[in-house]
């Protein structure tokens, strides 16, 4: 009798087979028992591997050239709501790096820390693995290929892996002490939160690569692996700031130099180059723009939404029908068993800003399919169209024309931009735009911990405690804009248009840094002769 787990027998099938053998009175030899035990082990290992890949596949890393994960999420954690290859001009930046993944060998979002297999922790360098069954990865299938894969588990895209992320408590660290003994720790025992932005490239890295993008070997010039800005892996709150006066002036100058006689910058405009090829006139301009605006969600909360730019005018396309079709496809696949349920749950959170529940999922489905509420629910979802034209009006309002035929009006005062770097305080602490602060009342604002709330003033982000702020007053103007009047202990007032949430390293790490001689290593120590 020969049993092979690779034939497709799963754990349940093997248990059934054992029962049938027992019921039929078949006496198993030692060899047969060993075969069954081996097959059971291999089947459980295969089942665990698939579950691990399903979880880590949310990052899109496993979907590159792997047909078994066709419906995993891309680097933006999207599948049903991702753009088509021709939709967004920004796609040109990522086309060569695998639409479904972080890289495919030609370029990478990750720096050396992100591409490393080992994580540098306060207690030493350790291997990271996903332990779904709390058995310390019994089958050896949970080890991460690189630390950068952790970004895929940051479903709310805030740049931190912490208790708000579903699988934070399932991550473990493995290292070895000086005696060669294995030490396993839960990631959550070492970190309250792990700062994932430390593993990706920023604009400084991109600029450095562009200065030294080639190398020579045997007289032949080679191009180094392309470095891609990794701030786009996270929500815009982590790297965008409201336009300051200087940036507004530059924005106005941009229109002065590029707009047509009617005041429009038309991104669909083309020209023929010297080789007779069609080129888009404002391609470089569009690629240089990193803009976002405050989008209002279904429950009134706001979140920053990136603006993408496109070449193609598809104004004959029905935006509502497109959104409805995407969502209905996702809903159908979730319940008919054809979709990756885990990935769909995560994508729902990304496109709505809400944590997934079947109740909320059903609410959006019914809302989109009800003619009286369809627009309300569609507008609460992530944008799936692109800006093909924009005009700066005399009143300071920006008109955005989308390829779907939609038109949007945004004040320059409500526009955000990014320089490709993460928002940091003057102390180097992470600072995230509190896009929801405008919907908070004064009582809620003044209950916040002022040491963890910041404002952009005097050329940098400082905590309200450092600024001596004792009270926040919320001011809403006739044009709908909100400002925060910060009163200091010496009765001075600071006007802030944006508040920031600050997280310090001390709040994230549970262990003090060990001395080098006491640190663990990712591999066993070599014994000295």
N, C-alpha and C positions, 0 to 999 in steps of 0.2 A: 504494500500500500504506500503510495507516494503522495504527499500533500505539499502543495506549493502555494504560499500566500500571494505570490505574484500573479496567480491565475485570476485574482479578483475576489477570492474568498475574504470577506471582512470578518471582524471580531464576532459579530452576531452569527454569521454563517458557520464559523468554526464551532461555536457553542452548540448550534443546532446539529451539526455533523456529529459532535461528540455524543449528544443525546441520542441520536439515531443509532449510533454504534452500540451504546449501552443498552438501549431498548431491544435491539436485535440479538443481544447476548454475544456479541463479537468480543473475543478476548484480545486485548491489545498487548503486543509484545513491547519490550523495552524500546526497541528501535522505533516502533509506531508511536509510542508515547512521546519520544524525543522529537519525532517529526511534527507531531501535533503541537507540542510546546514551542518548537521553533517557528511553526507557521503562525501560531497565536502571537508570538512576540513580533514577528515581521508585520503582521496585520495591524497590531496596535501601534507599532512604530510608524507605519504608513498613514494610519488614521491621524495620529498626532502631528505628523509632518504636514499633512494637508490642512489641519486646523491652524497650525502655526503660520503656514504660508498664507492662509486666508486672512489672518490678522495682520501680518506684516505686509501682505499684498495690497493693503489699503493705501500704502504709499506709492503704488505704481511701480516699485522697483522690480517686482517679479513678473510684471506683465510684458516686459521687453522680450520679444522673441519667444514667448511662452504662451501657447494657445490655450492652455488649461486655465488661464486667468484672464481671459479676454475682457471680462466685465469688471476688472478692478479699477481703482481710481487713478487719475493722472496726478501730476505733481501739485495741482491745485485742489486735489481731492474731489475731482469731478469725473463723472462718466456720462450720465444722461444730459447734464447741463454743460458739458464742455463744448468749446467752440469747434467748428469744422475747420479744416486746414486753410480754407480760403477766407474765413470770417475775419480774423484779426491780424492786423499788421504786426503785432507783437509775436505772432506765431513764427515769423521769420527768425526771431532770436532763438527759438527753442526747437525749430524743426529738426535740426541736425542732432538734437540731444535726446531724441526719443519722446514722442508726444505723450506716451503713457508712463514715462519714467523720469527719474532724475538725471540719468545719463546713459549713454549706450557706447561709451568708449571715446566719443569725439569731444565731449565737453562735460563739465561737472559743476554743480552748484556748491559742492563741498570742498572745504579746505583740508589740510592734512589731518586735523583732528577728526573731521567727519568721515574721511576715507579710511581711517585706522580701524582695525578690528578690535582695538582695546580702548577702554575708557580710563582716562587719568582721574582718579578719585583722591580725596584727602587721605585715604588709607593705602593708596598704591594703585598701580596699573592693573586693571581687571577686565576679564571677558564678560560681555553682557549676553544674557540669554533670556528667552521668554519661557516661563514655566507655567503653562496653562493648568496643569494637574497637581501642582505643588509637590512634585516628586523629584525636584532638582534635575529636571530634564533627563529622566531615566533612559530615554531612547536616543539621546544625543542629537536631537533634531531642532532644538530651539535656539542655537547660537546665532547671533546676528552676523551677517556678512561684513557689515561695517557699522560704526556707531551712528552714522548718518541716517540709518534706517529708523532710528527713534523718532525722527521728524514725522514719519508717517503715522505715528500713534498720537500725535498732537492734534486731535480732531478739532478743537476750537481754534487752532492756529494762532494761539497767543504767544508762541515761542517758548513756552514752559511745559515740561512734562511733570505733572503733579496729580494730586488726588482728584482733580476735575476730569482727568483723562481715564477712560475706562480700564485700560490694561496697565496702568502705572503700578498697581499692587501685584502684578504678575511678572514683573521684571526682576531678575536677580543678577548678582555679580559673582564671578568665580575667580579666585586667585590662589596663590600658594605662599605659605610663610617660609622662613629660612630653613625649616626642617623638612620642606617638601610636602607638607600636609595641605590638603585642599581646604580652602575656606570659602564658604558660600554665604553671602549676605543678600538680603532683600534691598533693592535699590531704594525703596522707601525708608529703610533703616539708616541710610547714609544721607539721603537728600529729602528735604521737604518739597523741593522743586529743582529740576535740572534745567539749566538755561541752554536751550537748543540752538540759540543764535550763535553760540561759540563755535559751531561746527560748519558754518556756511561762509561762503565768500561774500564780501561786500564790494562796493564800488572801488574802494582802495585796492583790493586784490585784482579787480578787473583792470584798473589803470596800470597796475604794476605788470600784469601779464602783457598788456598791449605794448609796453616799453621793451619787454624781453620775450616776445612771442615765438622766436625762432632759435634754433641752435644748429651748429654744423657738426657733421660727422663724416669723415673720409671725403671731405670736400663738398658734401651735399648738404643743402639747407633743408631742415625739417621744421614743421610747425609744431610747437608744444601743444599739449592737450589744452583746449580752450577753457578758460575760466569764465563762469557764468554767475551773475549776481544772484545770491540766494535769498535776498530779502523778500522776493516774490513768493517764497514758500509759506510765508506767514501773512496774517491779516494786515491790512494797511495801517492799522492803529499802531503797529510796532515800528514803522519807519517813515510815516508821513507826518507832516506838520502843516498847519494853516499858513497860507501865503503871507509873508510879511510885506511891508511897504516896498522894499527894494524889489522883491519878486513880482509884485503887482505892476511896478513900473516896467520891468523887463517884459512882462506879459503884454502890456499895452504896446511896447516897442515892437514886439514880435508881430502884432497885427498891423502896425504901421508899415512894416517892411514886407509883409507877405500877403495881406488881404487884397482881394480884387476891388473893383470900383464900387461894388455893393457892400463892401466890408466883410466878405466871407473868405475864409481859408477853406478851399475845396480839396479834400484829401484824395478825391477820385481823379483829379486833374492829371493828365499825362503829357509827356513830351517824347519825341523820338531822338535817341542819342546818335552819335556819330557812326554807329554800326547798324543803324536802322532798327534798333530794338526799342520797344515801348518801355518807358520808365515813368514812375510816379514822381511828380514834381516835389511833393512834400513828404516823401518817405522818411528822409533823415530827420525832418522836423518832428514828425509823428513819433518816431522811435526815441526822440530825445525828451518827449513829454511824459512825465509820471504824475498823473493827476487822480484825485479821488474827491468824492463828495459825500455828504451825510445822507444816507438812505433811511427812510422811515419804515420800520417793520410793521407787522400786522398788529402787534400790541402797543404800538406807539413808540417803542424803543428805537433808537437810531444806531446805525453802524456805518463805518466807512466803506464805500464801494469804489473799487478802481474803475477808471474810465479807460476803455480800450478804443483804439483807432483802427479803422478799416479802409480799404481801397474801393470796395464794390458797393454801388448803390442798389440795394435790394428793397426799395421802398414799396414794391408791389407785394412784398412778403407780409403776411399777417402776423404781427408780433404776438398777439393774444393766442392765436391758433398754434403758433410755434411753441410757446411756453406750455400751453395745455397739452399738446402732443407729447412733449418731453416728460411732463409730470405723469401723464396717464400711462406712458410706457413704463416708467419707473414703478408706479403703483401696481400695474398689472403683473410685472415681473416679480415683484415682491411676494405676491400672493399665489401666483401660479407655479412657483418653484423654479422658474427659469433664471431668476436674478440672484446675485450675491447679496443675501439679506443684510449681512454685516456692513458691506460697502454702501448699500442703499440707506441704511440708518445714518451712516456718517455723512453721506452726501446731502441728506435732508437737513442735517444740522448746518452744513456749510451754506446751503442756498436759502435757508430761512433765518439763520441766527438763533434757532431754538433747538433745545435738546429733543431727540427723537422720542416720540411715543406713538403708538398706533392710533390713539385718539386724535392727536394733532395731524398725523398723516392723513387720516380720513377727513378731517376738517378741511385741509387744503384741497384734497381731491374733490370733495363735494362743492367747496367754494369756487374752484376753477371751472367746474362743470355746471354751475348755476349762472345763467346769463346776467342776473341782477348783481352778483357779487364777483364775477370772474375777473374784472379789471382790478378790483381791490386786492385779491389774492395774487394775481400775476405781478402787480407792482411791488408786492412785499417780498418777492423772490429775487434772487441774484439776477442781474442784467445778463441777457444772452445776446444782445446786439452791440453794434460798434458805431462810434462816431465817425461820420464821413465828411462832416463840415461843421464849422463853428464861426460865430460872429460875435464881436464885442460891441455891444450897444452903447449909446451915449450916456445912458443912465447907470453904466457900470455892470449891467447884467450880461451874462454870457449865454448866447443861444447855441444849443447843441443839436445838430441834426443827425439822427441815427439812420443806419442802413435799413432799418425796419419801417421807416416812415415816422417814427416817434420824434417829438421835439421836447426838449427840456430847457428850462431857464434857471440859471444858477448865478448868484452874486459872486463876484471875485472874492468878497469877504468870506464866503463859505466854501472856497476851493482849497484843497490840500495838495501838497506836492512832496516828493521825496528826492533826496540827493543820493539815494542808494546805500545809506548807512542807517543803522538802527538808532532810535531815539535814546539818548543817554543824558543823565544829569551831569552836573559839573563834577560830581564825585565818581562818575563812570557807572552809575547804577542804571538798570533798565527802566525806561519810562514809556508807558503806553498811553496813547490818546484816550481819554475817557469820553468816547463819543456819546455815551448815554447820560452824561452829566447834565445836559440841557433839559432832560426830562425829569430831573430830580427837583424836589422842592427845597426851600432853604433849611428846613428842619433836618432833612436827610443829608444835605451837604455839610451842615455843621456838626453832624454826628460822625463824620469821617475822621480817621486818624491823620492829622495834618503832617505828621512825619512821613506818611506814605502817599501824600498827594502833592503834586508839583504844579508850578506855573512857569511859563516861558517868559522870562523878564531879564533885563540887563544882559542880553546876549547869550543866555543859557537857561537851562531848566534847574530850578531850585525847589526844594520842598517848602511847603507853606510854613512849616516850623522854623526853617532856616530864615525865612523872610520875616518872621515875627508876626505872622497872621493870626488873629484871634477870632475873626468872624468873616463869613462869606455872605454877601448879599447878591441875589440873583436879579439881573435887570433884563427885561425883555423890551425891545424897541418896536416901533410901529412897523418896521419892515420885516418883523419876525425874528430878527437876530437876537441871540442871547449873549450876554456878557456877565462875568463874575467880578463883583467889586470886592476886593480883598482888603479888609481893614486891619492894620497892624496895631501893635500894642502902644505905639506912639501916635495913634490916630491918623496915620497916613493911609491913603487909599491907592491900591494898585488895581488897574483894570486888566483883566485877563480874558481873552476870548476862548482859551482852551485850558482845561485842567488835565493833568497826567497822573496815572497810577504808577507809583514807584515801588520797585522790589529790589531789596538789597541782597548782596551775597550772604550776609549773616543770617538772613531769614530763610535762605534756601538750603544751606549745608548744616547737617546735624553733628558732624565730626570735625574736630580740630585737625589741622594738618599734622600727620605723624612725621617724626624725624625719618630721614632717608633710610637709615639702617633698619628701621622697624617696619617699613612699608612692604606690602604684599606685591607679588609679581604675577603677571598674567600666565607665565609658564614656570614650571618647577625650577628652583635654583639648581645650578650645576654644583655638584660637590667638589670642593677644592681637594687637590691631591695631597 
